[in-house]
């Protein structure tokens, strides 16, 4: 289970999203297409922007991610499996792309929840709640598992999340992996 997709209805899947699927989202905008191995580009001369598309390999048309650049600035990255699973949003700061938000999507394209980030400070906005740390997000996930006395939770690498897991496992049993360095 990937923590971030747990809160969406997207299933774990290999990449099946294709260039044709992506082109449907472009609509009737005029573009120039080029490709070199795993990387393709859609150039939109009208508004000085382009998409850099990263395919899963050199021969397929299956899209892993798309980076969108406008007027020389990275503004968004979209990640795909069989649908768009999440997007990252960027703004220029100190001549670099600064990540400020992630949106995680359901299969139908609706927003499941958002992550708002400012360097090391992060918040998660759900339709019914606001979580103010990754630890709270982990706690919410564990809570939603609805664990019973028949369940065993094995915790590996507890740094930063061990306490919140223990607080939310209810009647489940706990095992902890110890690593020798």
Beta strands, then each sheet from edge to edge (+ up, - down):
strand 1: 32-36
strand 2: 39-44
strand 3: 49-55
strand 4: 63-70
strand 5: 73-80
strand 6: 84-93
strand 7: 96-105
strand 8: 111-118
strand 9: 121-126
strand 10: 129-131
strand 11: 152-155
strand 12: 173-176
sheet 1: 1+ 2- 3+ 4- 5+ 6- 7+ 8- 9+ 10-
sheet 2: 11+ 12+
end
